[in-house]
Amino acid sequence: MLRLSSLSFLTGIPLEGSDSEIFGISTDSRATVPGDLFVAIPGTRQNGMAFIPEAVRRGAAAVCAVAPVAHTPTLIAADPRRAMAELAAAFHGYPAREIILIGITGSLGKTSTARFLETALESSGSQIGVIGSLGITHGGKTANTGMTTPESPALHGALRDMANSGIRTAIVEVTTHAILHHRVAGLRFALGIMTNLVPDEHLEFHPTPEHYVRTKARFFDMLLPDAPLVYNGDDATVRDVVKALDRPLVSVSGSAERSPNVEIVIGGADIRSSAFSLRIHRPIPRLSGDKLKSGDISVGSFPIPGRQQMLNAALALTAALVAGASPDASIRALENVKPLRRRMELLDNASPTILDDTVGNPASIVAIFETLRTFEERPVRIVYAIRGARGTSINASNAKALAFGVAERAATLTVTSSEDATDERNSVTDAERDAVIEVLRSEGTPFHFEPALKQAIEHTLNLAGKDDIVLLLGAQGMDRGAEIARQVMRS
């Protein structure tokens, strides 16, 4: 609880009207409860000002809006969304000041990298909190938010819970939506990680690829002045955006020719595991102020297949070492890490072999076929779910990458728009479906189309032999794929 006048004083946002006690912050009038401060956010479709009467009827003690509201205490802000981040931080007692924050951004691999980093850091005895697409996790508990980076009241509330629980390090996945909508405004990261950049990602939200990249680059402004940045040195766009930064930079690359700080040396791999080493060519900075000396650090058996996941693990291990984790403990932790849901997830006791992965753009599709090259030659069957609500451009690019991979591996392909398995927010439009089909046809790629995910998986599994590899590929449209595959195999 905090008085409205105190919030005004702490944030500098002027108050018009009487003082009152505030017990929470809300942005959804339907979820407002007595004592809340309701923030009326102007939107492109609906203006939050229109929902103030309902919020007040439900017991809102005050509002934050662009203009005074009659008979209601009002914090007046030109940008209520930006103000909400300031208000949330103040309401929860500025918990970010009590925690070392590690920020992760990029188009792909944020979640995997965050979980691998959490595992490595906890191996050295630290309690770690994580805020990302798998929810808010700390102390063995997980709360789902429905967003990779939640709105600022939930974010600062989670950081307060972490700080009160004795957690002193938190990992935060940072999206472009979070940057543009000021969800992470005011946060300062002691260590940053950039996994990669796919410029045509989220063009349903960004007007141009350049705008997407510029928005991602604003992440650097959230790093503390001397905060190191660990980045994917194999990604040309990432190399371009970091080259002018005046801060400690730690590049991680699979190519010695790029003169990285840390080279990834890939060892053996099969469908269940892989092995790799980090070759530290030059001492790398640590948050403690000292440096980690040159040398090799080997992960003998990493229980998740694929080059992309090895890169994520390498970024996480490097970041953990920068943060002060023990090399030996971090290695043991990664060798025993639990596979993540829908990240090259191998379905247990399945025949044929079934791998489930949440591909969402061309780079992730290319990474899948790179992984297949490391496996023994076996027939490959693919069920691909078109990506809904992301526009025709990304779907056409996905189809192009898929066509190339299918031809290289001589795989069979079933495409679905998952009409039976997606919510309205992620449903596939006719234009998105047609964009995929048109590219596949123009590339001469044989495929079978099923509107429903269940029928697409049934069709594929009915044709598969026990030695085949079946790939369930797709973003939200494939979220129920593994569940359906298990049902089909049991029937």
Phi, psi and omega in degrees: 000141178209144179285147181300321180295327178291319176300319178297316181295316184291327184259344184077011179272121186294144179251131173241124181113186185284163178278160177198166176270136181248130182249352179184173180234132180227155175238351180250114183300329182290336181257003181291138179235162182307133179095356181285152163265116180267123179263117183270098186270122174294136181233172179284333181254320182225143180261127181302336179302329182291342184259002179299315180303318179294317180299319179293319177300327181276359172112011178303129181279337182196169177227159168243123187208171181284345182214156179300145177249126184301135175065017180222126176306133187227128166270122188261121182224136178294328179231089183302329180293316176295319179298325182299322178297319179293318180293320180295318179298315181293317182301321182268010174078031177050060183294333181298339179285346182259000188228141170282120183258133174244121182256139178235128174225171183142171180277321183232153168083003181299313185292314179299314181298319179298316182290322177295320179295317177303314181298316181294317181292320181293336179295339179265011174096004180271146169271132186236139171254149180228134174237114183192199188290341176270008177110189176260118187236130170192149178060030179080004181245147178230131175242123179281141181242344183082358179225149174296310174245110186290168176299155189303323177299318178291322181295310181289329175296320178294318179296324177294316178300318179297311181299319179293336179272001179091006178283132183242002176221132179227140178256130183234123171281130185243118179259166176293326176301317181295324179291310183292329181266011173062024179294330182254012180301133179093345178285146177230124186262134178279343180209136179241151177226132173239118187279315183181175176218125174247101191302329182267019175285143175056043176283355170286346183245322180261138183293330182214160173301324180296323178295320178300313181295317179299321180294316177302320183294340177293345174303325182297331179290345181268355178278143174300155188309319182255016183291130175291152174239118174266126186219160180282104181283354177275348185263116185296322180293320177297315179303322182292318185282340182263348191296334182265002184287138178256079180197167177296123181245134180235104180272141179236121187214152175273002182239119177293337181295338179274005179051053181286161169296319183231122179259136175269121177251111185276132178260219181287159179206145170217192187287348182249339185199174179209171179221144178205164176231153169257123176256104183276108184280327180225145179308138181248145184289150175239155182298337179287347180106342177269189180229147175273128186289163177296157179148181181253141176232120188249134172256107190286328182209096179266118193279029177225125184282159169109140180297320182299318180287330173295320177296316177300317179294323179294318176298316181295316181295318177299314180297321178298319179294320176298322181285349176111008181290154176288130178302312183297316180294321180295319179299311180301322181295316181291329178290344180241015183293147178276135177304147181268150179299128174062025171239089187048046182279124179268121179289130183293141171054035181259139173222111010291175176290128183238126176243135184241125181217141185270059179296142180224348181209173186303320183298321180288329176290317176301320181297325178299314182287332171298320178295319180300328181296336181275351181269163174296154181292111176220152178302140182240131175236134187239133166249118184245125177264122177301145182274115183275152174061030178236359177095171184279330185298307182294326180289324176294319178295319177300316181297323178297313179295322180295317180299318180297314181294319179299318180294318181298319185263358184054042182276156170267147189229130169241130182248141180220149173262005172052046183296338181263001191222015178232153175276175184299325183294334184242017181289149183273129177279163177301320181295321179293317177299313182295326179298318179293312183297319181297317180295314180300319179292319181293332178274357181071029183271118176293137178203160175243136181249134173228125179298325184261139180297318182300315180292325179295318180289319177301315180302315183290314182292330178293335180267343188282140172271167185294338180265001181285159169253123178252124179255125172260106188241137177150162180275237185300329181294344179251009184301329180263008186299312182297318178300316180293320180299319179296319179297317181296319182290333179281337186278000000 
